[in-house]
Structure formats: C-alpha cells, structure tokens
C-alpha cells in the first residue's frame, strides 16, 4: 500500500452528505415525534401500517402499530444532516439541569488521546469535537438508572412534539 493510499480518508464529507441527503425510506410507515417527559425532549415513533389479513374471503384491516424509532434523524425527510456540525444536542438542556455530570477537560482514555494526536488518523476526525461528559464522582448516568427513578426522557405521550 502506498503512503498516499494509507492516509486517504475512507470517504469525503461531500460523498457522505450526498448519500445521507437521500435519507432512509421505509415503506408502509411514517415517522412521528411525540413530547417526552418534558416539552423540549421528543421521542421519535414510527407508525407502521399493516396489510389486511385475508381469511375465508374476508379481509379485516389490521390496526397501525406504533414502535419506538431508533433510526435517528437519518430517516426524517425534513431533517437537515450536516456532518461537519454534527447532530443537534436534543437533550443538552435536560442533561445540564440534572447537575449530575461534568464536562471533562479533554479525552480521558489513553487510547482516545493517542488517536487524537496520531497524524495518521487526522483525515478521519471531525473538525468540531465536543468535550466529553461523565458522571460526577459517585454518580450514575445510565438510561436504566433514570428509568428506575422515573426520570428517563424516553417516556412519551400522544401529544405531537411542539419543537419539531
């Protein structure tokens, strides 16, 4: 492998942005957002339309099924994807208000620091990388921890999300 090929990025941002601009399409379903446990947190839900069940010449319509949508904004036709800016920080307000995390001065693992300083990985890095957060000493910031306390933003109701 030549030294040029060794340092060539896997793909450029233009190609990736073009590919992401096509979005993912799922037939027989629509993406919706509902208000979470607080008005600034939205949960994405995919409403899947079912085909009728045909039995003995009768075809009763099956109800639509709502499922939690883990596809992120990449399946939202209205979402603007900017690889250099990154995804919007949808839960930033909720995280800051909890007061149970702190922003680190920089990468905390030896591996992460080595990769960040390695010229061979320069073409793989995003231009804007936020400082990482971690739980304060003795804290726990897992989704399971918040769900058990009843403070997880993953709960949702049937109200359409106002900020979408």
N, CA and C atoms as an extended XYZ file, in Angstrom:
492
Properties=species:S:1:pos:R:3:atomname:S:1:resname:S:1:resid:I:1 pbc="F F F"
N         0.848       -1.171        0.000 N   UNK     1
C         0.000        0.000        0.000 CA  UNK     1
C         0.896        1.238        0.000 C   UNK     1
N         0.638        2.175       -0.872 N   UNK     2
C         1.448        3.384       -0.929 CA  UNK     2
C         1.138        4.266        0.272 C   UNK     2
N         2.055        5.160        0.606 N   UNK     3
C         1.834        6.044        1.762 CA  UNK     3
C         0.664        6.987        1.504 C   UNK     3
N         0.424        7.353        0.229 N   UNK     4
C        -0.736        8.198       -0.097 CA  UNK     4
C        -2.042        7.477        0.193 C   UNK     4
N        -2.140        6.224       -0.230 N   UNK     5
C        -3.359        5.454       -0.022 CA  UNK     5
C        -3.585        5.210        1.471 C   UNK     5
N        -2.515        5.063        2.220 N   UNK     6
C        -2.605        4.806        3.648 CA  UNK     6
C        -3.292        5.970        4.379 C   UNK     6
N        -3.069        7.200        3.950 N   UNK     7
C        -3.612        8.372        4.627 CA  UNK     7
C        -4.842        8.955        3.944 C   UNK     7
N        -5.350        8.275        2.942 N   UNK     8
C        -6.542        8.763        2.241 CA  UNK     8
C        -7.778        8.495        3.097 C   UNK     8
N        -8.650        9.495        3.270 N   UNK     9
C        -9.857        9.258        4.071 CA  UNK     9
C       -10.751        8.193        3.435 C   UNK     9
N       -11.510        7.491        4.280 N   UNK    10
C       -12.397        6.442        3.797 CA  UNK    10
C       -13.425        7.001        2.820 C   UNK    10
N       -13.919        8.199        3.076 N   UNK    11
C       -14.876        8.873        2.190 CA  UNK    11
C       -14.827       10.352        2.523 C   UNK    11
N       -15.122       11.180        1.555 N   UNK    12
C       -15.112       12.608        1.870 CA  UNK    12
C       -16.504       13.056        2.314 C   UNK    12
N       -16.554       14.216        2.973 N   UNK    13
C       -17.817       14.713        3.502 CA  UNK    13
C       -18.843       14.955        2.399 C   UNK    13
N       -18.395       15.358        1.224 N   UNK    14
C       -19.327       15.589        0.126 CA  UNK    14
C       -20.073       14.323       -0.263 C   UNK    14
N       -19.327       13.212       -0.387 N   UNK    15
C       -19.959       11.933       -0.728 CA  UNK    15
C       -20.917       11.488        0.367 C   UNK    15
N       -20.464       11.588        1.611 N   UNK    16
C       -21.320       11.159        2.720 CA  UNK    16
C       -22.567       12.028        2.821 C   UNK    16
N       -22.417       13.332        2.677 N   UNK    17
C       -23.573       14.236        2.752 CA  UNK    17
C       -24.559       13.933        1.635 C   UNK    17
N       -24.038       13.661        0.442 N   UNK    18
C       -24.921       13.316       -0.676 CA  UNK    18
C       -25.690       12.041       -0.364 C   UNK    18
N       -24.983       11.036        0.150 N   UNK    19
C       -25.638        9.776        0.491 CA  UNK    19
C       -26.673        9.967        1.593 C   UNK    19
N       -26.346       10.743        2.616 N   UNK    20
C       -27.284       10.973        3.711 CA  UNK    20
C       -28.445       11.843        3.272 C   UNK    20
N       -28.224       12.684        2.279 N   UNK    21
C       -29.299       13.524        1.763 CA  UNK    21
C       -30.419       12.705        1.143 C   UNK    21
N       -30.123       11.473        0.758 N   UNK    22
C       -31.139       10.599        0.173 CA  UNK    22
C       -32.088       10.063        1.234 C   UNK    22
N       -31.681       10.054        2.471 N   UNK    23
C       -32.457        9.563        3.612 CA  UNK    23
C       -32.826        8.095        3.442 C   UNK    23
N       -33.209        7.503        4.527 N   UNK    24
C       -33.687        6.124        4.516 CA  UNK    24
C       -35.196        6.170        4.386 C   UNK    24
N       -35.745        5.342        3.549 N   UNK    25
C       -37.199        5.291        3.374 CA  UNK    25
C       -37.684        3.918        3.793 C   UNK    25
N       -38.738        3.908        4.569 N   UNK    26
C       -39.344        2.656        4.996 CA  UNK    26
C       -40.766        2.644        4.459 C   UNK    26
N       -41.071        1.669        3.636 N   UNK    27
C       -42.412        1.609        3.062 CA  UNK    27
C       -43.418        1.261        4.155 C   UNK    27
N       -44.638        1.686        3.955 N   UNK    28
C       -45.760        1.388        4.848 CA  UNK    28
C       -45.559        1.921        6.264 C   UNK    28
N       -44.795        2.992        6.402 N   UNK    29
C       -44.655        3.584        7.733 CA  UNK    29
C       -44.364        5.075        7.616 C   UNK    29
N       -44.637        5.780        8.702 N   UNK    30
C       -44.361        7.214        8.775 CA  UNK    30
C       -43.704        7.516       10.109 C   UNK    30
N       -42.793        8.486       10.102 N   UNK    31
C       -42.112        8.896       11.324 CA  UNK    31
C       -42.892       10.040       11.961 C   UNK    31
N       -43.100        9.950       13.263 N   UNK    32
C       -43.768       10.991       14.036 CA  UNK    32
C       -42.944       11.275       15.279 C   UNK    32
N       -43.109       12.470       15.838 N   UNK    33
C       -42.437       12.835       17.079 CA  UNK    33
C       -43.493       13.156       18.121 C   UNK    33
N       -43.265       12.671       19.344 N   UNK    34
C       -44.165       12.940       20.448 CA  UNK    34
C       -43.384       13.561       21.593 C   UNK    34
N       -44.076       14.361       22.376 N   UNK    35
C       -43.447       15.006       23.516 CA  UNK    35
C       -43.009       13.947       24.511 C   UNK    35
N       -41.802       14.097       25.017 N   UNK    36
C       -41.283       13.173       26.019 CA  UNK    36
C       -41.707       13.605       27.407 C   UNK    36
N       -40.889       13.298       28.386 N   UNK    37
C       -41.209       13.600       29.770 CA  UNK    37
C       -41.101       15.094       30.064 C   UNK    37
N       -40.600       15.855       29.123 N   UNK    38
C       -40.509       17.313       29.235 CA  UNK    38
C       -40.688       17.889       27.833 C   UNK    38
N       -41.138       19.131       27.706 N   UNK    39
C       -41.500       19.665       26.383 CA  UNK    39
C       -40.352       19.793       25.384 C   UNK    39
N       -39.117       19.883       25.850 N   UNK    40
C       -38.002       20.030       24.915 CA  UNK    40
C       -37.363       18.700       24.532 C   UNK    40
N       -37.926       17.601       24.987 N   UNK    41
C       -37.419       16.276       24.619 CA  UNK    41
C       -38.502       15.565       23.818 C   UNK    41
N       -38.163       15.175       22.601 N   UNK    42
C       -39.120       14.486       21.734 CA  UNK    42
C       -38.676       13.044       21.521 C   UNK    42
N       -39.659       12.177       21.384 N   UNK    43
C       -39.394       10.769       21.074 CA  UNK    43
C       -39.872       10.503       19.662 C   UNK    43
N       -39.043        9.847       18.884 N   UNK    44
C       -39.473        9.508       17.528 CA  UNK    44
C       -40.154        8.152       17.548 C   UNK    44
N       -41.258        8.090       16.835 N   UNK    45
C       -42.069        6.889       16.761 CA  UNK    45
C       -42.365        6.626       15.295 C   UNK    45
N       -42.294        5.395       14.908 N   UNK    46
C       -42.653        5.016       13.544 CA  UNK    46
C       -44.003        4.316       13.614 C   UNK    46
N       -44.957        4.820       12.843 N   UNK    47
C       -46.283        4.219       12.768 CA  UNK    47
C       -46.278        3.307       11.544 C   UNK    47
N       -46.375        2.013       11.787 N   UNK    48
C       -46.300        1.018       10.718 CA  UNK    48
C       -47.710        0.591       10.324 C   UNK    48
N       -48.024        0.745        9.054 N   UNK    49
C       -49.318        0.326        8.517 CA  UNK    49
C       -49.243       -1.153        8.168 C   UNK    49
N       -50.227       -1.893        8.625 N   UNK    50
C       -50.273       -3.325        8.320 CA  UNK    50
C       -51.230       -3.585        7.161 C   UNK    50
N       -50.969       -4.646        6.459 N   UNK    51
C       -51.885       -5.055        5.395 CA  UNK    51
C       -53.041       -5.845        6.006 C   UNK    51
N       -54.177       -5.903        5.314 N   UNK    52
C       -55.304       -6.692        5.832 CA  UNK    52
C       -54.952       -8.179        5.891 C   UNK    52
N       -55.554       -8.869        6.823 N   UNK    53
C       -55.399      -10.314        6.929 CA  UNK    53
C       -56.552      -10.956        6.171 C   UNK    53
N       -56.237      -11.750        5.181 N   UNK    54
C       -57.278      -12.382        4.379 CA  UNK    54
C       -57.509      -13.815        4.872 C   UNK    54
N       -58.723      -14.077        5.310 N   UNK    55
C       -59.110      -15.427        5.723 CA  UNK    55
C       -60.545      -15.667        5.262 C   UNK    55
N       -60.796      -16.763        4.615 N   UNK    56
C       -62.144      -17.141        4.159 CA  UNK    56
C       -62.837      -15.999        3.424 C   UNK    56
N       -62.126      -15.387        2.485 N   UNK    57
C       -62.660      -14.299        1.659 CA  UNK    57
C       -63.020      -13.036        2.444 C   UNK    57
N       -62.550      -12.914        3.660 N   UNK    58
C       -62.766      -11.710        4.465 CA  UNK    58
C       -61.390      -11.092        4.694 C   UNK    58
N       -61.325       -9.777        4.564 N   UNK    59
C       -60.037       -9.104        4.736 CA  UNK    59
C       -60.151       -7.966        5.748 C   UNK    59
N       -60.218       -8.291        7.040 N   UNK    60
C       -60.311       -7.220        8.022 CA  UNK    60
C       -59.012       -6.405        8.061 C   UNK    60
N       -59.161       -5.102        8.220 N   UNK    61
C       -57.992       -4.213        8.284 CA  UNK    61
C       -57.312       -4.367        9.639 C   UNK    61
N       -56.020       -4.499        9.642 N   UNK    62
C       -55.246       -4.571       10.882 CA  UNK    62
C       -54.864       -3.163       11.314 C   UNK    62
N       -54.828       -2.910       12.607 N   UNK    63
C       -54.500       -1.561       13.079 CA  UNK    63
C       -53.027       -1.220       12.839 C   UNK    63
N       -52.736        0.053       12.731 N   UNK    64
C       -51.346        0.504       12.618 CA  UNK    64
C       -50.643        0.230       13.950 C   UNK    64
N       -49.344        0.008       13.884 N   UNK    65
C       -48.567       -0.313       15.080 CA  UNK    65
C       -47.538        0.800       15.317 C   UNK    65
N       -47.587        1.467       16.480 N   UNK    66
C       -46.539        2.447       16.801 CA  UNK    66
C       -45.346        1.733       17.431 C   UNK    66
N       -44.156        2.007       16.950 N   UNK    67
C       -42.933        1.440       17.529 CA  UNK    67
C       -41.935        2.559       17.767 C   UNK    67
N       -41.125        2.400       18.786 N   UNK    68
C       -40.066        3.375       19.052 CA  UNK    68
C       -39.111        3.350       17.866 C   UNK    68
N       -38.768        4.519       17.339 N   UNK    69
C       -37.937        4.622       16.137 CA  UNK    69
C       -36.503        4.967       16.527 C   UNK    69
N       -35.603        4.037       16.337 N   UNK    70
C       -34.198        4.246       16.703 CA  UNK    70
C       -33.350        4.713       15.526 C   UNK    70
N       -33.971        5.075       14.422 N   UNK    71
C       -33.208        5.410       13.213 CA  UNK    71
C       -32.614        6.808       13.228 C   UNK    71
N       -32.846        7.580       14.264 N   UNK    72
C       -32.311        8.939       14.405 CA  UNK    72
C       -32.797        9.824       13.268 C   UNK    72
N       -32.223       10.998       13.084 N   UNK    73
C       -32.737       11.886       12.038 CA  UNK    73
C       -32.501       11.389       10.610 C   UNK    73
N       -31.725       10.334       10.461 N   UNK    74
C       -31.397        9.879        9.118 CA  UNK    74
C       -32.591        9.329        8.356 C   UNK    74
N       -33.699        9.078        9.039 N   UNK    75
C       -34.905        8.626        8.338 CA  UNK    75
C       -35.992        9.698        8.347 C   UNK    75
N       -35.638       10.900        8.752 N   UNK    76
C       -36.597       12.010        8.791 CA  UNK    76
C       -36.425       12.838        7.522 C   UNK    76
N       -37.435       12.849        6.681 N   UNK    77
C       -37.356       13.560        5.399 CA  UNK    77
C       -37.122       15.056        5.585 C   UNK    77
N       -37.529       15.622        6.724 N   UNK    78
C       -37.383       17.056        6.963 CA  UNK    78
C       -36.090       17.429        7.681 C   UNK    78
N       -35.316       16.454        8.108 N   UNK    79
C       -34.096       16.735        8.869 CA  UNK    79
C       -32.964       17.185        7.952 C   UNK    79
N       -32.222       18.181        8.397 N   UNK    80
C       -31.030       18.628        7.679 CA  UNK    80
C       -29.826       17.959        8.335 C   UNK    80
N       -29.079       17.197        7.573 N   UNK    81
C       -27.913       16.481        8.091 CA  UNK    81
C       -26.659       17.240        7.671 C   UNK    81
N       -25.894       17.694        8.657 N   UNK    82
C       -24.637       18.389        8.407 CA  UNK    82
C       -23.548       17.630        9.154 C   UNK    82
N       -22.760       16.851        8.427 N   UNK    83
C       -21.747       16.015        9.054 CA  UNK    83
C       -20.685       16.816        9.793 C   UNK    83
N       -20.402       18.007        9.331 N   UNK    84
C       -19.373       18.798        9.993 CA  UNK    84
C       -19.898       19.448       11.269 C   UNK    84
N       -21.170       19.781       11.321 N   UNK    85
C       -21.753       20.387       12.520 CA  UNK    85
C       -22.167       19.327       13.535 C   UNK    85
N       -22.464       18.130       13.067 N   UNK    86
C       -22.903       17.065       13.957 CA  UNK    86
C       -24.400       17.120       14.198 C   UNK    86
N       -24.882       16.167       14.965 N   UNK    87
C       -26.305       16.101       15.271 CA  UNK    87
C       -26.669       17.150       16.317 C   UNK    87
N       -27.895       17.645       16.277 N   UNK    88
C       -28.317       18.607       17.301 CA  UNK    88
C       -28.296       17.954       18.682 C   UNK    88
N       -28.009       18.728       19.683 N   UNK    89
C       -27.933       18.237       21.061 CA  UNK    89
C       -29.325       18.326       21.693 C   UNK    89
N       -30.172       17.370       21.353 N   UNK    90
C       -31.578       17.404       21.734 CA  UNK    90
C       -31.801       17.303       23.233 C   UNK    90
N       -30.912       16.681       23.953 N   UNK    91
C       -31.105       16.504       25.399 CA  UNK    91
C       -30.167       17.359       26.234 C   UNK    91
N       -29.487       18.312       25.618 N   UNK    92
C       -28.497       19.113       26.332 CA  UNK    92
C       -29.081       19.851       27.534 C   UNK    92
N       -30.254       20.468       27.365 N   UNK    93
C       -30.880       21.187       28.478 CA  UNK    93
C       -31.211       20.264       29.631 C   UNK    93
N       -31.783       19.107       29.319 N   UNK    94
C       -32.141       18.129       30.343 CA  UNK    94
C       -30.902       17.643       31.085 C   UNK    94
N       -29.828       17.366       30.350 N   UNK    95
C       -28.585       16.884       30.963 CA  UNK    95
C       -27.991       17.949       31.875 C   UNK    95
N       -27.923       19.183       31.410 N   UNK    96
C       -27.340       20.260       32.209 CA  UNK    96
C       -28.159       20.516       33.477 C   UNK    96
N       -29.484       20.520       33.367 N   UNK    97
C       -30.346       20.788       34.523 CA  UNK    97
C       -30.249       19.718       35.594 C   UNK    97
N       -29.972       18.491       35.220 N   UNK    98
C       -29.864       17.418       36.218 CA  UNK    98
C       -28.720       17.687       37.179 C   UNK    98
N       -27.639       18.269       36.680 N   UNK    99
C       -26.496       18.592       37.532 CA  UNK    99
C       -25.705       17.384       38.008 C   UNK    99
N       -25.845       16.240       37.342 N   UNK   100
C       -25.138       15.045       37.799 CA  UNK   100
C       -23.971       14.653       36.904 C   UNK   100
N       -23.631       15.529       35.950 N   UNK   101
C       -22.484       15.259       35.078 CA  UNK   101
C       -21.539       16.459       35.092 C   UNK   101
N       -20.360       16.222       34.584 N   UNK   102
C       -19.393       17.305       34.430 CA  UNK   102
C       -18.707       17.165       33.079 C   UNK   102
N       -18.303       18.279       32.523 N   UNK   103
C       -17.588       18.279       31.248 CA  UNK   103
C       -16.114       18.045       31.547 C   UNK   103
N       -15.536       17.079       30.884 N   UNK   104
C       -14.121       16.780       31.070 CA  UNK   104
C       -13.257       17.793       30.323 C   UNK   104
N       -12.037       17.946       30.756 N   UNK   105
C       -11.110       18.876       30.094 CA  UNK   105
C       -10.735       18.379       28.702 C   UNK   105
N       -10.834       17.091       28.487 N   UNK   106
C       -10.483       16.503       27.201 CA  UNK   106
C       -10.752       15.015       27.239 C   UNK   106
N       -10.204       14.305       26.277 N   UNK   107
C       -10.397       12.857       26.236 CA  UNK   107
C        -9.756       12.222       27.463 C   UNK   107
N       -10.425       11.258       28.067 N   UNK   108
C        -9.942       10.705       29.332 CA  UNK   108
C        -9.188        9.391       29.179 C   UNK   108
N        -9.305        8.718       28.054 N   UNK   109
C        -8.592        7.444       27.904 CA  UNK   109
C        -7.282        7.655       27.149 C   UNK   109
N        -6.309        6.840       27.479 N   UNK   110
C        -5.018        6.897       26.788 CA  UNK   110
C        -5.216        6.588       25.303 C   UNK   110
N        -6.090        5.636       24.999 N   UNK   111
C        -6.366        5.275       23.606 CA  UNK   111
C        -6.954        6.465       22.849 C   UNK   111
N        -7.944        7.129       23.428 N   UNK   112
C        -8.573        8.286       22.782 CA  UNK   112
C        -7.584        9.404       22.541 C   UNK   112
N        -6.739        9.678       23.519 N   UNK   113
C        -5.723       10.740       23.354 CA  UNK   113
C        -4.720       10.364       22.274 C   UNK   113
N        -4.299        9.096       22.242 N   UNK   114
C        -3.332        8.642       21.228 CA  UNK   114
C        -3.926        8.787       19.834 C   UNK   114
N        -5.190        8.400       19.664 N   UNK   115
C        -5.842        8.534       18.350 CA  UNK   115
C        -5.979       10.003       17.960 C   UNK   115
N        -6.317       10.852       18.906 N   UNK   116
C        -6.497       12.277       18.621 CA  UNK   116
C        -5.184       12.949       18.213 C   UNK   116
N        -4.082       12.433       18.712 N   UNK   117
C        -2.771       13.027       18.414 CA  UNK   117
C        -2.051       12.346       17.260 C   UNK   117
N        -2.596       11.258       16.740 N   UNK   118
C        -1.954       10.473       15.683 CA  UNK   118
C        -2.218       11.120       14.321 C   UNK   118
N        -1.168       11.593       13.633 N   UNK   119
C        -1.364       12.212       12.317 CA  UNK   119
C        -2.022       11.264       11.307 C   UNK   119
N        -1.856        9.971       11.474 N   UNK   120
C        -2.439        9.013       10.539 CA  UNK   120
C        -3.968        8.991       10.621 C   UNK   120
N        -4.529        9.470       11.718 N   UNK   121
C        -5.994        9.482       11.856 CA  UNK   121
C        -6.583       10.880       11.642 C   UNK   121
N        -5.765       11.830       11.246 N   UNK   122
C        -6.236       13.213       11.085 CA  UNK   122
C        -7.386       13.322       10.086 C   UNK   122
N        -7.313       12.574        8.992 N   UNK   123
C        -8.362       12.648        7.969 CA  UNK   123
C        -9.671       11.999        8.411 C   UNK   123
N        -9.630       11.242        9.491 N   UNK   124
C       -10.828       10.556        9.970 CA  UNK   124
C       -11.594       11.384       10.996 C   UNK   124
N       -10.977       12.438       11.521 N   UNK   125
C       -11.582       13.215       12.603 CA  UNK   125
C       -12.508       14.287       12.084 C   UNK   125
N       -13.558       14.546       12.855 N   UNK   126
C       -14.444       15.667       12.554 CA  UNK   126
C       -13.756       16.943       13.017 C   UNK   126
N       -14.041       18.038       12.341 N   UNK   127
C       -13.403       19.307       12.673 CA  UNK   127
C       -13.844       19.813       14.044 C   UNK   127
N       -15.076       19.548       14.412 N   UNK   128
C       -15.611       20.069       15.673 CA  UNK   128
C       -15.995       18.903       16.586 C   UNK   128
N       -15.187       18.678       17.594 N   UNK   129
C       -15.473       17.606       18.534 CA  UNK   129
C       -15.699       18.232       19.907 C   UNK   129
N       -16.853       17.957       20.478 N   UNK   130
C       -17.191       18.488       21.791 CA  UNK   130
C       -16.415       17.747       22.870 C   UNK   130
N       -16.194       18.424       23.978 N   UNK   131
C       -15.557       17.763       25.114 CA  UNK   131
C       -16.542       16.757       25.700 C   UNK   131
N       -16.038       15.611       26.118 N   UNK   132
C       -16.932       14.580       26.659 CA  UNK   132
C       -17.456       14.934       28.050 C   UNK   132
N       -18.586       14.334       28.397 N   UNK   133
C       -19.173       14.467       29.735 CA  UNK   133
C       -19.040       13.131       30.446 C   UNK   133
N       -19.035       13.177       31.767 N   UNK   134
C       -19.070       11.946       32.553 CA  UNK   134
C       -19.861       12.209       33.822 C   UNK   134
N       -20.239       11.131       34.491 N   UNK   135
C       -20.952       11.265       35.760 CA  UNK   135
C       -20.025       11.896       36.787 C   UNK   135
N       -20.602       12.705       37.668 N   UNK   136
C       -19.817       13.227       38.780 CA  UNK   136
C       -19.414       12.060       39.676 C   UNK   136
N       -18.386       12.232       40.464 N   UNK   137
C       -17.884       11.172       41.324 CA  UNK   137
C       -19.020       10.558       42.137 C   UNK   137
N       -19.117        9.237       42.065 N   UNK   138
C       -20.145        8.507       42.794 CA  UNK   138
C       -21.492        8.487       42.098 C   UNK   138
N       -21.608        9.141       40.943 N   UNK   139
C       -22.873        9.230       40.227 CA  UNK   139
C       -23.071        8.117       39.220 C   UNK   139
N       -24.255        8.071       38.668 N   UNK   140
C       -24.623        7.072       37.669 CA  UNK   140
C       -25.488        7.790       36.633 C   UNK   140
N       -25.111        7.747       35.386 N   UNK   141
C       -25.877        8.437       34.347 CA  UNK   141
C       -26.364        7.485       33.264 C   UNK   141
N       -26.659        6.250       33.652 N   UNK   142
C       -27.155        5.288       32.667 CA  UNK   142
C       -28.656        5.474       32.456 C   UNK   142
N       -29.133        5.058       31.292 N   UNK   143
C       -30.560        5.143       30.991 CA  UNK   143
C       -31.355        4.302       31.992 C   UNK   143
N       -30.822        3.137       32.365 N   UNK   144
C       -31.507        2.268       33.337 CA  UNK   144
C       -31.660        2.995       34.684 C   UNK   144
N       -30.624        3.703       35.107 N   UNK   145
C       -30.669        4.446       36.375 CA  UNK   145
C       -31.821        5.460       36.358 C   UNK   145
N       -31.952        6.218       35.276 N   UNK   146
C       -33.018        7.225       35.193 CA  UNK   146
C       -34.396        6.580       35.050 C   UNK   146
N       -34.475        5.476       34.322 N   UNK   147
C       -35.755        4.783       34.165 CA  UNK   147
C       -36.253        4.280       35.524 C   UNK   147
N       -35.351        3.728       36.313 N   UNK   148
C       -35.749        3.236       37.644 CA  UNK   148
C       -36.201        4.372       38.545 C   UNK   148
N       -35.608        5.548       38.381 N   UNK   149
C       -36.011        6.722       39.168 CA  UNK   149
C       -37.251        7.393       38.594 C   UNK   149
N       -37.630        7.007       37.373 N   UNK   150
C       -38.789        7.631       36.728 CA  UNK   150
C       -38.472        8.969       36.105 C   UNK   150
N       -37.191        9.213       35.798 N   UNK   151
C       -36.795       10.493       35.214 CA  UNK   151
C       -36.186       10.353       33.831 C   UNK   151
N       -36.405        9.213       33.194 N   UNK   152
C       -35.858        8.991       31.861 CA  UNK   152
C       -36.629        9.820       30.836 C   UNK   152
N       -35.938       10.466       29.882 N   UNK   153
C       -36.644       11.231       28.849 CA  UNK   153
C       -37.293       10.332       27.811 C   UNK   153
N       -37.168        9.024       27.929 N   UNK   154
C       -37.685        8.107       26.923 CA  UNK   154
C       -39.201        7.906       27.035 C   UNK   154
N       -39.820        8.305       28.139 N   UNK   155
C       -41.271        8.178       28.240 CA  UNK   155
C       -41.898        9.153       27.257 C   UNK   155
N       -42.987        8.773       26.622 N   UNK   156
C       -43.635        9.666       25.667 CA  UNK   156
C       -45.135        9.519       25.760 C   UNK   156
N       -45.810       10.557       25.315 N   UNK   157
C       -47.275       10.533       25.314 CA  UNK   157
C       -47.763       10.793       23.902 C   UNK   157
N       -49.041       10.956       23.746 N   UNK   158
C       -49.591       11.078       22.389 CA  UNK   158
C       -49.639       12.515       21.872 C   UNK   158
N       -49.032       13.453       22.570 N   UNK   159
C       -49.036       14.844       22.106 CA  UNK   159
C       -47.926       15.051       21.077 C   UNK   159
N       -48.250       15.627       19.923 N   UNK   160
C       -47.180       15.914       18.954 CA  UNK   160
C       -46.152       16.860       19.559 C   UNK   160
N       -44.921       16.665       19.203 N   UNK   161
C       -43.837       17.468       19.760 CA  UNK   161
C       -43.866       18.871       19.164 C   UNK   161
N       -43.875       19.870       20.010 N   UNK   162
C       -44.006       21.263       19.570 CA  UNK   162
C       -42.761       21.777       18.865 C   UNK   162
N       -41.582       21.279       19.232 N   UNK   163
C       -40.354       21.832       18.641 CA  UNK   163
C       -39.857       21.042       17.447 C   UNK   163
N       -40.730       20.286       16.777 N   UNK   164
C       -40.352       19.549       15.564 CA  UNK   164
C       -41.077       20.112       14.383 C   UNK   164
